[in-house]
Amino acid sequence: MVDEFFARLPRPLWLGLTGTILISLGSFGAGATRNRGGALEALNLEFLAWGHGGGLSSTVLWVGIVLLLLGWVGLGRDTVVDRAPADPLRSVLRHTLVWLIPLLAAAPILSRDVYSYLMQGAMTRDGFDAYSEGAAVNPGPFLLEVSHDWRNTTTPYGPLHLWLGEGVTTLVGDNVATGIIAYKVVSVLGYLAIAWAVPRIAERLGRDPVLATWLGVTNPVMMLHLVGGMHNESIMVGLVCLGLVACLDRRFILGTVLIAVAVALKATAAIALPFVVWMAMNHYAGKAAPLGRRVLAFLVSGVVGVALTLGTVGLITWVSGSSWGWLAEISGNSKVINPLAGPTLATETVLPFIQLFVPDFDYNVVLGLTRTIGSVLMLAGLVVTWWLFRQDDRRAIQGIVVAYMVAFVFNSVTLPWYYASVIALVGTFHTNRTLTQWATGASLFLAMAFAGSGNHQLYNTNWVIGTAAAAWVFTAWLFPLRNPGIVSPGVGQPTKVTAPSTVRDE
């Protein structure tokens, strides 16, 4: 039945392209639309953002997302499973580029964060401290677009984030539209860095860059949230991936500095750095080396890594004229509540049973406890993960993925675009069929978890059940049991990346 359904569909290239065109068109009425001004107002088409017009825009956007997902699944079947194209990696990259182009013209979707980025940049430009003051201290066009929840909230991002925002707002002034265009360019540059680095990480680990690129770059979650939503994860993940390529090429100083630059943008990038220490130690003192040499290599790698990280972040902080105030604000967005975060899910599982006996028991009491427990488990899990995944480069990259998962599962707040750090790398090391299926199904589910306006659907039971079922069905079709060759998808037919523009099959 599913085979017949996909057989009737157009080729994946046209499915995905039609999808991103519709997403772009629908974004102006059903995306994270402007409160004042914008393209629809300029064209006298404001009716497309309200009432029946808004419903039409929302339908167009959702049809586009579904078509993009179907195109991605079809592309995976053609390139990862069936290996139909003569050069599957080039085919995946071509599809990615074609699908990306319409999103360049889209309005912000799935989140209003880009407006906060502009606001924080304008605050820095105008002499305010975004680490101690909320956006409301600096009224203007940007403030009108910031969600009310965040107008009195400080920023948890690093000095590079504020420096970038200051540069953008200095360039565009208080023009919201051109500011959005500037951040679109920034997000695309980050996404292209990921697209360049991911297949090279897989190739250097002796794994399949086709699977890695399809799962970690072309993935709709990456396209929709990093390019469509313009989140700063795009630059952060891009820098981390570039740093890992450098480390795999034994340029550890360059790799550490690149990841440290990412830390100066968002602290989450720091999770990758302890694993770089293992990579450097194993390079300078392999398994056959005496214990004393391995300990010395570990200590030197660790000290140099810490010095480079502090020096890089400190230099950016000094040059940008910022401060270290962001370290105290990292957990400042704890007002976000959704079940993607383990502590919230645990609270909403346990609380109904407590309220059977104490009907008025306070939600926030349970949430505060589960978040505290989650923080302890996260720290313990990160240490254990770091120790377990120390054996070689492949295990180190695998450990980075596991560590990010530990952080996001136990963190107080988790949002779909946080998982870009996991998605980018999950296909680069040796994976079994089950892990690939879970990563695929979770990506399909996450891609449908948020509406264009940025409101999530995770408390809509029918929506959750329906999208989870659809994700399961399409994942099962993508990796059919009758194909015995897909035990570790794509492994056995690696495609080597030898230069930025040269791709060949081995």
C-alpha positions in Angstrom: 0.0 0.0 0.0 2.8 2.4 0.9 4.8 1.2 -2.1 1.9 2.1 -4.3 1.5 5.5 -2.7 5.1 6.4 -3.3 5.0 5.0 -6.8 2.2 7.5 -7.7 4.2 10.5 -6.4 6.5 12.7 -8.5 10.2 12.2 -8.2 11.7 13.3 -4.8 13.4 16.3 -6.4 10.1 17.8 -7.5 8.3 16.8 -4.3 10.8 18.6 -2.1 11.0 21.6 -4.4 7.3 22.0 -4.6 7.3 21.7 -0.8 9.8 24.4 -0.1 8.1 26.7 -2.6 4.8 26.3 -0.8 6.5 26.7 2.6 8.0 30.0 1.3 4.7 31.2 0.1 2.8 30.2 3.2 5.4 31.6 5.5 4.3 35.2 5.0 0.8 34.5 6.3 1.3 31.5 8.6 4.9 31.8 9.7 6.4 33.9 12.5 4.7 37.0 11.0 5.5 40.6 11.7 3.3 42.5 14.2 4.0 45.7 12.4 4.8 46.1 8.7 6.1 43.2 6.5 5.6 42.0 3.0 1.9 41.4 3.2 1.2 44.9 4.5 3.4 46.4 1.7 1.5 44.4 -0.9 -1.9 45.1 0.8 -2.4 41.4 1.4 -2.7 41.4 5.2 -5.9 39.3 4.9 -3.6 36.3 4.3 -2.4 36.4 7.9 -5.9 36.5 9.6 -9.1 34.6 9.6 -9.8 32.5 6.5 -6.8 34.0 4.8 -4.6 32.9 7.6 -6.2 29.4 7.4 -5.3 29.3 3.7 -1.7 30.3 4.4 -1.4 27.7 7.1 -2.7 25.0 4.8 -0.3 26.0 2.1 2.6 25.9 4.6 1.6 22.5 6.1 1.2 21.0 2.6 4.6 22.2 1.8 6.1 20.6 4.9 4.5 17.3 4.2 5.7 17.4 0.6 9.3 18.2 1.8 9.1 15.2 4.2 7.8 12.9 1.5 10.6 14.1 -0.9 13.2 13.5 1.8 11.9 10.0 2.5 11.9 9.2 -1.2 15.4 10.5 -1.7 16.6 8.3 1.2 15.1 5.3 -0.4 16.7 6.1 -3.8 20.2 7.0 -2.5 20.8 5.4 0.9 18.9 2.2 0.5 18.6 1.4 -3.2 21.7 3.3 -4.4 19.9 4.0 -7.6 21.9 7.1 -8.8 25.4 6.5 -10.2 26.8 9.1 -7.8 24.4 9.0 -4.8 26.3 11.7 -2.8 26.2 14.2 -5.6 22.5 13.4 -6.0 21.8 14.1 -2.3 23.7 17.4 -2.4 21.9 18.4 -5.6 18.5 17.8 -4.0 19.6 19.7 -0.9 20.6 22.8 -3.0 17.5 22.8 -5.1 15.2 22.4 -2.0 17.1 25.1 -0.2 16.7 27.8 -2.8 13.0 28.7 -2.2 13.6 28.9 1.6 16.0 31.8 1.0 13.0 34.0 0.2 10.8 32.7 3.1 9.8 34.7 6.1 10.8 33.4 9.5 9.0 30.1 10.3 8.5 27.9 13.4 10.0 30.5 15.8 10.2 34.2 16.5 13.8 33.9 17.8 15.3 35.9 15.0 13.4 39.0 16.2 15.0 38.6 19.6 18.4 38.3 18.0 17.8 41.6 16.2 16.6 43.2 19.5 19.6 42.0 21.5 21.9 43.3 18.7 20.2 46.6 18.8 20.5 46.7 22.6 24.3 46.1 22.4 24.5 48.7 19.6 22.7 51.3 21.7 24.7 50.7 24.9 22.5 48.4 26.9 23.6 45.2 28.6 21.6 42.2 27.3 22.9 40.1 30.2 21.3 42.2 32.9 18.5 44.0 31.1 15.5 42.8 29.0 14.5 44.0 25.6 11.9 46.4 27.0 14.6 48.9 28.0 15.1 49.8 24.4 11.8 50.5 22.6 11.7 50.6 18.9 10.7 48.6 15.8 12.5 45.4 16.9 10.8 45.4 20.3 7.4 45.3 18.6 8.3 42.0 17.0 9.7 40.3 20.1 7.4 37.8 21.9 5.9 39.3 25.1 7.4 36.3 27.0 10.9 37.5 26.2 10.7 41.3 26.5 11.9 41.3 30.1 14.3 38.3 29.8 18.1 38.5 29.5 20.0 36.5 26.8 21.8 33.3 27.5 24.0 33.5 24.4 27.7 34.3 24.3 29.6 37.5 23.3 29.8 36.4 19.6 26.1 36.3 19.4 25.8 39.9 20.6 28.7 41.0 18.5 27.1 39.5 15.4 23.8 41.1 16.3 25.4 44.5 16.9 27.1 44.3 13.5 23.8 43.4 11.8 21.8 46.2 13.4 24.6 48.7 12.8 24.4 47.8 9.2 20.6 47.8 8.7 19.6 50.3 11.4 16.1 49.7 12.7 14.9 48.1 9.5 13.4 44.8 10.5 13.1 43.4 6.9 16.7 43.9 6.0 17.7 42.6 9.4 15.9 39.4 8.7 17.6 39.1 5.3 21.0 39.6 7.0 20.3 36.8 9.5 19.1 34.6 6.6 22.5 35.0 5.0 24.2 34.1 8.3 22.0 31.0 8.8 22.6 29.8 5.2 26.4 30.2 5.7 26.2 28.1 8.8 24.1 25.5 7.0 26.5 25.4 4.1 29.4 24.8 6.5 27.5 21.8 7.9 26.8 20.5 4.4 30.6 20.8 3.6 31.8 19.2 6.8 29.4 16.3 7.5 30.3 14.1 4.5 33.9 14.7 5.2 33.6 13.6 8.9 31.9 10.4 7.7 34.6 9.8 5.1 37.4 10.3 7.5 35.8 7.8 9.9 35.5 5.3 7.0 31.7 5.5 7.0 29.1 6.4 4.4 28.9 10.1 3.5 25.7 9.5 1.6 23.8 8.4 4.7 25.6 11.1 6.8 24.5 13.9 4.4 21.0 12.6 3.8 20.4 12.2 7.5 22.4 15.1 8.9 22.1 17.9 6.2 19.2 17.3 3.9 17.1 16.4 7.0 13.9 18.6 7.1 14.6 19.5 10.7 17.9 21.0 9.7 16.4 22.9 6.7 13.2 24.1 8.4 14.7 25.2 11.7 18.2 26.3 10.8 17.4 28.1 7.5 13.7 28.6 7.8 13.8 29.5 11.5 17.3 31.2 11.3 18.4 29.9 14.6 22.0 30.5 15.8 22.4 26.8 16.0 23.2 27.0 12.3 26.5 28.8 12.9 27.2 27.0 16.1 26.8 23.5 14.6 28.6 24.6 11.4 31.6 25.7 13.5 31.7 22.5 15.6 31.5 20.4 12.4 34.3 22.3 10.8 36.3 21.9 14.0 35.8 18.2 14.0 37.0 17.9 10.4 40.1 19.8 11.4 40.7 17.5 14.4 40.2 14.4 12.2 42.9 15.9 9.9 45.1 16.2 13.0 45.0 20.0 13.1 43.9 20.0 16.8 44.7 23.6 17.5 42.6 24.8 14.6 39.8 22.4 15.5 39.8 23.5 19.1 39.7 27.2 18.2 36.8 26.7 15.8 34.8 24.9 18.4 35.8 27.6 21.0 34.4 30.2 18.6 31.2 28.3 18.6 31.2 28.3 22.4 31.4 32.1 22.2 28.2 32.0 20.3 26.3 29.4 22.4 27.7 27.4 25.3 26.2 24.1 24.1 29.2 23.8 21.7 31.4 23.1 24.7 30.1 19.6 25.0 32.3 18.6 22.0 35.5 19.9 23.5 36.3 17.1 26.1 36.1 14.5 23.3 38.7 16.4 21.3 41.1 15.8 24.2 40.6 12.0 23.7 41.2 12.4 19.9 44.4 14.3 20.5 45.6 11.9 23.2 45.0 8.9 21.0 46.8 10.5 18.1 50.0 11.4 20.1 49.9 8.3 22.3 48.1 5.4 20.8 46.8 2.3 22.6 50.2 0.6 22.3 52.0 3.5 24.0 53.2 3.2 27.6 50.8 4.4 30.3 53.0 7.3 31.3 53.1 8.6 27.8 49.3 8.3 27.5 48.8 10.2 30.7 51.2 12.9 29.6 49.5 13.2 26.2 46.1 13.5 28.0 47.3 16.2 30.4 49.0 18.2 27.7 46.0 17.9 25.4 43.6 18.9 28.1 45.7 21.9 29.3 46.3 23.2 25.8 42.6 22.7 25.0 41.4 24.6 28.0 43.9 27.4 27.3 42.9 27.7 23.7 39.2 27.7 24.6 39.5 30.3 27.3 41.9 32.4 25.2 39.6 32.3 22.1 36.4 33.1 24.1 38.2 35.7 26.1 39.6 37.4 23.0 36.1 37.5 21.4 34.7 38.9 24.6 37.4 41.6 24.8 37.3 42.6 21.1 33.5 42.7 21.1 33.4 44.9 24.2 31.1 42.3 25.9 31.3 40.6 29.3 31.2 37.2 30.9 27.7 37.9 32.1 26.2 35.2 29.8 27.7 32.4 32.0 25.1 33.4 34.7 22.3 33.5 32.2 22.7 30.1 30.4 19.6 28.6 32.1 17.6 31.8 31.9 15.0 30.6 29.5 13.5 28.0 32.0 10.0 29.5 31.5 9.6 27.3 28.4 7.5 24.3 29.1 7.2 21.4 26.7 7.5 17.6 27.0 10.6 17.4 24.8 12.5 18.2 28.0 12.8 15.1 30.2 12.0 17.0 33.5 8.8 18.4 32.0 7.7 15.0 30.7 8.4 13.4 34.1 6.4 16.2 35.8 3.4 15.7 33.6 3.6 11.9 34.0 3.8 12.0 37.8 1.7 15.0 38.7 -1.7 13.4 37.8 -1.1 10.6 40.2 -0.1 13.0 43.0 -3.2 15.0 42.4 -5.4 12.0 42.9 -4.6 12.4 46.6 -3.8 16.1 46.7 -5.9 17.8 44.0 -4.3 21.3 44.4 -0.7 20.1 44.4 1.4 22.8 42.6 2.8 21.9 39.2 5.8 24.1 39.8 6.8 22.3 42.9 7.1 19.0 41.0 8.8 20.7 38.0 11.4 22.3 40.3 12.2 19.0 41.8 12.4 17.1 38.4 14.6 19.9 36.9 17.0 19.6 39.9 17.2 15.9 39.5 17.6 16.3 35.7 20.5 18.7 36.2 22.3 16.2 38.4 21.6 13.3 36.0 22.8 15.5 33.1 26.1 16.3 34.7 26.7 12.7 35.8 25.7 11.4 32.3 28.1 13.8 30.6 31.0 12.6 32.7 30.1 8.9 32.2 29.7 9.4 28.5 33.0 11.2 28.2 34.8 8.4 29.9 33.1 5.6 28.0 33.7 7.0 24.5 37.5 7.5 24.7 38.9 4.7 22.6 39.4 6.2 19.1 38.1 8.9 16.7 34.9 7.1 15.8 34.0 6.5 19.4 34.8 10.1 20.2 32.4 11.4 17.6 29.8 8.9 18.7 30.4 10.1 22.3 29.7 13.7 21.2 26.3 12.6 19.9 25.5 10.7 23.0 26.6 13.6 25.2 24.3 16.0 23.3 21.4 13.6 23.7 22.1 13.3 27.5 22.2 17.1 27.7 18.9 17.6 25.8 17.0 14.8 27.5 17.8 16.1 31.0 17.9 19.8 30.3 15.2 22.0 31.8 14.3 23.3 28.3 14.6 21.5 25.0 13.4 22.6 21.6 13.5 20.9 18.2 16.4 22.9 16.8 18.6 22.0 19.7 18.8 18.5 18.2 20.6 19.9 15.2 23.8 19.1 17.1 22.8 15.5 17.2 21.3 15.2 13.8 24.3 16.6 12.0 26.6 13.9 13.4 24.4 10.9 14.0 25.0 9.5 10.5 28.7 10.0 10.4 29.9 7.0 12.5 29.0 3.3 12.2 25.4 2.9 13.0 23.1 -0.1 13.1 19.8 -0.3 11.3 17.8 0.4 14.5 19.6 3.6 15.3 19.2 4.9 11.8 15.4 4.1 11.9 15.0 5.9 15.2 16.9 8.9 14.0 14.8 9.0 10.8 11.5 8.6 12.6 12.3 11.1 15.3 13.3 13.6 12.6 10.0 13.2 10.8 8.1 13.6 14.1 10.1 16.7 15.1 9.6 18.3 11.7 5.9 18.3 12.3 6.0 19.2 16.0 5.8 23.0 15.6 3.4 25.2 13.7 4.6 27.9 11.4 4.0 30.6 14.0 6.3 28.9 16.5 3.5 27.3 18.6 4.1 23.6 19.3 1.6 20.8 18.9 3.0 18.6 21.6 -0.1 18.8 23.8 -2.4 18.0 20.9 -2.9 14.3 21.6 -4.5 13.5 18.2 -1.7 15.4 16.4 1.0 13.6 18.3 -0.5 10.2 17.7 -1.1 10.9 14.0 2.4 12.3 13.3 4.1 9.6 15.3 2.2 6.9 13.3 3.0 8.6 10.0 6.7 8.8 11.0 6.7 5.1 11.9 5.0 4.0 8.6 7.3 6.1 6.4 10.4 4.9 8.3 9.3 1.3 7.9 8.9 1.8 4.1 12.2 3.6 3.8 14.2 0.8 5.4 12.3 -2.4 4.2 13.0 -5.6 6.0 13.2 -7.5 2.6 16.4 -5.7 1.8 19.0 -7.8 3.7 21.8 -5.5 2.6 20.7 -2.6 4.9 22.1 -3.8 8.2 24.2 -0.6 8.6 22.7 1.6 6.0 25.1 2.5 3.2 28.1 0.8 4.9 30.0 -1.3 2.4 29.7 1.2 -0.4 31.4 4.3 1.0 31.6 7.4 -1.2 34.7 9.3 -0.7 34.9 13.1 -0.6 38.3 14.1 -1.8 37.8 17.9 -2.4 35.0 20.4 -2.0 33.9 19.9 -5.6 35.0 16.3 -6.3 33.0 13.3 -5.4 33.7 9.7 -6.4 32.6 6.2 -5.6 35.0 3.7 -4.1 
